[in-house]
Amino acid sequence: MFRREFLATGSAVSATALAGCGSLESRAIEVPSVLDDRPEAIYVPGHVEGMDVIGIQTSGDYAVALSYSYPHRFWTITGTDAERTSIDETDSVHLMATVWDPETGMVLPDVGVAVEITRDGSLVSEETVYAMLSQPMGVHHGANFAGLEDGENYEVAVRVGATASRPTGAFAGRFDEPATATFEFTFEESAMREIRFDRLDRGGERDALDPMAMERVPTGIAPTAEELPGETVTAMAADVRYVATIVDPPAGVDGEGAYLAASPRTRYNGYALSRMGLAVAPERDGQKGAKAELTRTIDPDLGYHYGTTLPREGDQRETTSHDGGEVSISVETPPQVARHEGYETAFFDVPTVTLSL
């Protein structure tokens, strides 16, 4: 599914991505204040920013795209606490790295990413960047960087570490070695100011900005229910949309029985929600079985999901069978990813859902 859709795209990054949807006029950027009446949910931010793609490289198991935009404010998440990172007057750019499997186009949100910027062999800046979620830019890693000078040439090394999610199916045994992709970047303030920056009248509405149109850089949109194998069920819980399916355990999964793959994604754009803590409890005839933690997993057929095995009909384990029964899915830990504006108040109070399987 991922392979078919990804390889069907064109061979170049779209003009929308490369031009950042931008005006041709340079202008000073005044970032509006954070909205005072933000809902505790996904909402349309008060402004929208584009980005420019610096380049795309393949290294080891990974494809890596490096992009940049204006310095951004964003929120880091620790447990259920959100801490705002404001724009510092010394910040030069916001760098974004998107990492994916080059064969299927699946974004890999659980890898570690570090960025090193040098000029003429001398270190300018180095930082381990955050896993992030943005309405127009999707699933990526990023941070603000300072110290870049107008008109200077830089070498940017993006170091990708092994994935923290379990690879299964054809992914089993992959993504366990680090790799580095290196890019050349000339920082020009005039070019950056041509990137789209628009104030929005819809700020605060319960909705989301559309994903950017990019041909060769995936945004991390999860597969639809129709694209997943097995008989799927869906459910909504606050701003989380679940799509779940029961299949035979793929290669790389320990345990017997049926395999439950639960895929949470954002309500509007369908971005995969990573780095969550999810638990499942089987139910049958009003009796609830023991709660089990779901494992973060990547699979070329099932996408990024959270999975576990469940006993089949006739299994005499303590938990009940899924056949003809139900499972409840609860959020134990919200997505531990940094948020761009519009996501920073969402996914913290997600009710438990029950799925009939």
DAGI-V52313 format. One record per residue. N is the residue number from 1. BURIAL is # if it has 24 or more other C-alpha atoms within 12 Angstrom, else .. Layout:
BEGIN
n=N burial=BURIAL
n=N burial=BURIAL
END
This chain:
BEGIN
n=1 burial=#
n=2 burial=#
n=3 burial=.
n=4 burial=.
n=5 burial=.
n=6 burial=#
n=7 burial=.
n=8 burial=.
n=9 burial=.
n=10 burial=.
n=11 burial=.
n=12 burial=.
n=13 burial=#
n=14 burial=.
n=15 burial=.
n=16 burial=#
n=17 burial=#
n=18 burial=#
n=19 burial=#
n=20 burial=#
n=21 burial=#
n=22 burial=#
n=23 burial=.
n=24 burial=.
n=25 burial=.
n=26 burial=.
n=27 burial=.
n=28 burial=.
n=29 burial=#
n=30 burial=.
n=31 burial=.
n=32 burial=.
n=33 burial=.
n=34 burial=#
n=35 burial=.
n=36 burial=.
n=37 burial=.
n=38 burial=#
n=39 burial=.
n=40 burial=.
n=41 burial=#
n=42 burial=#
n=43 burial=#
n=44 burial=#
n=45 burial=#
n=46 burial=#
n=47 burial=#
n=48 burial=#
n=49 burial=#
n=50 burial=#
n=51 burial=#
n=52 burial=#
n=53 burial=#
n=54 burial=#
n=55 burial=#
n=56 burial=#
n=57 burial=#
n=58 burial=#
n=59 burial=#
n=60 burial=.
n=61 burial=#
n=62 burial=#
n=63 burial=#
n=64 burial=#
n=65 burial=#
n=66 burial=#
n=67 burial=#
n=68 burial=#
n=69 burial=#
n=70 burial=#
n=71 burial=#
n=72 burial=#
n=73 burial=#
n=74 burial=#
n=75 burial=#
n=76 burial=#
n=77 burial=#
n=78 burial=.
n=79 burial=.
n=80 burial=#
n=81 burial=.
n=82 burial=#
n=83 burial=.
n=84 burial=.
n=85 burial=.
n=86 burial=.
n=87 burial=#
n=88 burial=.
n=89 burial=.
n=90 burial=.
n=91 burial=.
n=92 burial=#
n=93 burial=#
n=94 burial=#
n=95 burial=#
n=96 burial=#
n=97 burial=#
n=98 burial=#
n=99 burial=#
n=100 burial=#
n=101 burial=#
n=102 burial=#
n=103 burial=#
n=104 burial=#
n=105 burial=#
n=106 burial=#
n=107 burial=#
n=108 burial=#
n=109 burial=#
n=110 burial=#
n=111 burial=#
n=112 burial=#
n=113 burial=#
n=114 burial=#
n=115 burial=#
n=116 burial=#
n=117 burial=#
n=118 burial=#
n=119 burial=#
n=120 burial=.
n=121 burial=.
n=122 burial=.
n=123 burial=.
n=124 burial=#
n=125 burial=#
n=126 burial=#
n=127 burial=#
n=128 burial=#
n=129 burial=#
n=130 burial=#
n=131 burial=#
n=132 burial=#
n=133 burial=#
n=134 burial=#
n=135 burial=#
n=136 burial=#
n=137 burial=#
n=138 burial=#
n=139 burial=#
n=140 burial=#
n=141 burial=#
n=142 burial=#
n=143 burial=#
n=144 burial=#
n=145 burial=#
n=146 burial=#
n=147 burial=.
n=148 burial=#
n=149 burial=.
n=150 burial=.
n=151 burial=.
n=152 burial=.
n=153 burial=.
n=154 burial=#
n=155 burial=#
n=156 burial=#
n=157 burial=#
n=158 burial=#
n=159 burial=#
n=160 burial=#
n=161 burial=#
n=162 burial=#
n=163 burial=#
n=164 burial=#
n=165 burial=#
n=166 burial=#
n=167 burial=#
n=168 burial=#
n=169 burial=.
n=170 burial=.
n=171 burial=#
n=172 burial=.
n=173 burial=.
n=174 burial=#
n=175 burial=#
n=176 burial=.
n=177 burial=.
n=178 burial=.
n=179 burial=#
n=180 burial=#
n=181 burial=#
n=182 burial=#
n=183 burial=#
n=184 burial=#
n=185 burial=#
n=186 burial=#
n=187 burial=#
n=188 burial=#
n=189 burial=#
n=190 burial=.
n=191 burial=#
n=192 burial=#
n=193 burial=#
n=194 burial=#
n=195 burial=#
n=196 burial=#
n=197 burial=#
n=198 burial=#
n=199 burial=.
n=200 burial=.
n=201 burial=.
n=202 burial=.
n=203 burial=#
n=204 burial=#
n=205 burial=.
n=206 burial=#
n=207 burial=#
n=208 burial=#
n=209 burial=#
n=210 burial=.
n=211 burial=#
n=212 burial=#
n=213 burial=#
n=214 burial=#
n=215 burial=#
n=216 burial=#
n=217 burial=#
n=218 burial=#
n=219 burial=#
n=220 burial=#
n=221 burial=#
n=222 burial=#
n=223 burial=#
n=224 burial=#
n=225 burial=#
n=226 burial=.
n=227 burial=.
n=228 burial=#
n=229 burial=#
n=230 burial=.
n=231 burial=.
n=232 burial=#
n=233 burial=#
n=234 burial=#
n=235 burial=#
n=236 burial=#
n=237 burial=#
n=238 burial=#
n=239 burial=#
n=240 burial=#
n=241 burial=#
n=242 burial=#
n=243 burial=#
n=244 burial=#
n=245 burial=#
n=246 burial=#
n=247 burial=#
n=248 burial=#
n=249 burial=#
n=250 burial=#
n=251 burial=.
n=252 burial=#
n=253 burial=#
n=254 burial=.
n=255 burial=.
n=256 burial=.
n=257 burial=#
n=258 burial=#
n=259 burial=#
n=260 burial=#
n=261 burial=#
n=262 burial=#
n=263 burial=#
n=264 burial=#
n=265 burial=#
n=266 burial=#
n=267 burial=#
n=268 burial=#
n=269 burial=#
n=270 burial=#
n=271 burial=#
n=272 burial=#
n=273 burial=#
n=274 burial=#
n=275 burial=#
n=276 burial=#
n=277 burial=#
n=278 burial=#
n=279 burial=#
n=280 burial=#
n=281 burial=#
n=282 burial=#
n=283 burial=#
n=284 burial=#
n=285 burial=.
n=286 burial=.
n=287 burial=.
n=288 burial=.
n=289 burial=#
n=290 burial=.
n=291 burial=.
n=292 burial=#
n=293 burial=#
n=294 burial=#
n=295 burial=#
n=296 burial=#
n=297 burial=#
n=298 burial=#
n=299 burial=#
n=300 burial=#
n=301 burial=#
n=302 burial=#
n=303 burial=#
n=304 burial=#
n=305 burial=#
n=306 burial=#
n=307 burial=#
n=308 burial=#
n=309 burial=#
n=310 burial=#
n=311 burial=#
n=312 burial=#
n=313 burial=.
n=314 burial=.
n=315 burial=.
n=316 burial=.
n=317 burial=.
n=318 burial=.
n=319 burial=#
n=320 burial=#
n=321 burial=#
n=322 burial=#
n=323 burial=.
n=324 burial=.
n=325 burial=#
n=326 burial=#
n=327 burial=#
n=328 burial=#
n=329 burial=#
n=330 burial=#
n=331 burial=#
n=332 burial=#
n=333 burial=#
n=334 burial=#
n=335 burial=#
n=336 burial=#
n=337 burial=#
n=338 burial=#
n=339 burial=#
n=340 burial=#
n=341 burial=#
n=342 burial=#
n=343 burial=#
n=344 burial=#
n=345 burial=#
n=346 burial=#
n=347 burial=#
n=348 burial=#
n=349 burial=.
n=350 burial=#
n=351 burial=.
n=352 burial=.
n=353 burial=#
n=354 burial=#
n=355 burial=#
n=356 burial=#
n=357 burial=#
END
